[in-house]
Amino acid sequence: MSNKFSRRDFMAASGGIGLAAAFSGLAPMVLTASEAGADGKPAVLGGTPLNQGAYSHWPILQGDEEKMVLEVLKTGNWFRGDSRLHMVDRFENEYAAMNKAKHCIAVNSGTSALVASMAALEIGPGDEVITSPYTFIATINSVLYHYALPVPVDVDLESFQLDAACADRACTSDTRCLLPVHIGGAPADLDAFSEIAKRRELDLVEDACQAHLGRWRDKNLGTVGRTGCFSLQVSKNLSCGDGGAILTDDDELAEAIFKCHNNCRGRSTDSFDFTYGAARATNQRMTEFQAAVLLGQMKNIEAYAETRQENGMYLNRLLAEIPGVIPAKLYDGTTRNAWHLYMFRIDKEGFGLDRGKFTDALRAERIPCSTGYGAVDWVDFVRNTYASKTGSRLYPKKTLDDWAERVGTLPNFKRLCGEAVWFTQNMLLGPKKNMEIIADAVRRIQKNAAEIAKS
Ligand SMILES: *Cc1c(COP(=O)(O)O)cnc(C)c1O
């Protein structure tokens, strides 16, 4: 891996950029370990932190961003509608080509990508959208935005993904759409969701906000469903601060999405030619500035995806050997995980520590980690949202009571929220040695679990 991003590349990437000093690191963050390694005394008990290096900042400048942003700025080509630089058009073409999709529509956020997809599919009041409870709140909000009813159904504890069998059972005559989320960038079971969508004549929309360049069999994530929705927010594997993209192979749907995001105006219409016909439209356009950043950021996106895949699979092997550590399972059709998050569970009995003590101890070793999503009470959340005047007219108490009964208690979701640990994608961008340092830190904590538990 380390030769993929040579020092020369880094110098080229950072050279001449005044702001580079604010970015703490080069692409491969080469960590160093304290001498004692996994056999040393845990840092939480007073030992030397296992990681003696520093993780670099994300995003990482690739070199062309400054030039391209300044070109947009100085030439006054700020708006995609009349830009001679065609930055947004270029981003759309490149992103579609990279994913072997027929169309890409750039928007201003991942949330907008979901909202525009559902607008174009004419999902509205009374329609049910089946989705995962283990997701960022935007997934649920995008459904509520259309006054449709989100139906969160339970996850597969092993994979962290929406459970296809639960989704199938939750379908009613009001179900219009399946909205699996490729959480962490790992593919949901797209064979199963495609089969259910086909059999039940439902739209399949992929929340691929975390899943750039992930792959299911021979297709990229986001190109299996009718649309795939991506976030380009700053934490994501491809970013411009805030932004989003929608992929689809359907010509008519692409045009409808374009209209939805552009106040009913189609791709071919000029500024003064208003043609209507989209379901619900607003302005969710991407600016030329955002696209300029994205075009610069895309330079190493494929190499980064490969590095994350190699390192993620390696870390899976290393961590699976440690008692009580359970890396998220990948489904058989997975040909590449996008690894937006490296996700695993801590089994308290097997490991000998509860998750809270584990993450404290891991942070003491200077390995940053998160406990991920909290167990949001989605039933309460939706009830509160639809307590509004409009909401209660559309969804009377009886309707919501029946719905709440169907949603049930989501036991796997709750358990997952209590056991999950995440690493962020940039931690998988260094050399293999970095994975060994992470695994050694976890091993050191596990070996001393009894003592840490007492401390
Ligand atoms: C980030 C994210 C979104 C929303 O994207 P924004 O660009 O922040 O609007 C939606 N769904 C999931 C799963 C996400 O991770």
The ligand as an SDF file (V2000), in Angstrom:
LIG
                    3D

 15 15  0  0  0  0  0  0  0  0999 V2000
  -24.6370   11.0460    5.6900 C   0  0  0  0  0  0  0  0  0  0  0  0
  -25.8660   10.2190    5.5320 C   0  0  0  0  0  0  0  0  0  0  0  0
  -27.0660   10.7370    5.0160 C   0  0  0  0  0  0  0  0  0  0  0  0
  -27.2910   12.1800    4.7600 C   0  0  0  0  0  0  0  0  0  0  0  0
  -26.3470   12.7990    4.0100 O   0  0  0  0  0  0  0  0  0  0  0  0
  -26.0970   14.3790    4.1560 P   0  0  0  0  0  0  0  0  0  0  0  0
  -25.1660   14.6350    3.0230 O   0  0  0  0  0  0  0  0  0  0  0  0
  -25.4820   14.6120    5.4890 O   0  0  0  0  0  0  0  0  0  0  0  0
  -27.3930   15.0630    3.9730 O   0  0  0  0  0  0  0  0  0  0  0  0
  -28.1210    9.8540    4.8200 C   0  0  0  0  0  0  0  0  0  0  0  0
  -28.0280    8.5510    5.1260 N   0  0  0  0  0  0  0  0  0  0  0  0
  -26.9140    8.0330    5.6560 C   0  0  0  0  0  0  0  0  0  0  0  0
  -26.8740    6.5710    5.9730 C   0  0  0  0  0  0  0  0  0  0  0  0
  -25.8030    8.8510    5.8870 C   0  0  0  0  0  0  0  0  0  0  0  0
  -24.7050    8.3310    6.4420 O   0  0  0  0  0  0  0  0  0  0  0  0
  1  2  1  0
  2  3  1  0
  2 14  2  0
  3  4  1  0
  3 10  2  0
  4  5  1  0
  5  6  1  0
  6  7  2  0
  6  8  1  0
  6  9  1  0
 10 11  1  0
 11 12  2  0
 12 13  1  0
 12 14  1  0
 14 15  1  0
M  END
$$$$
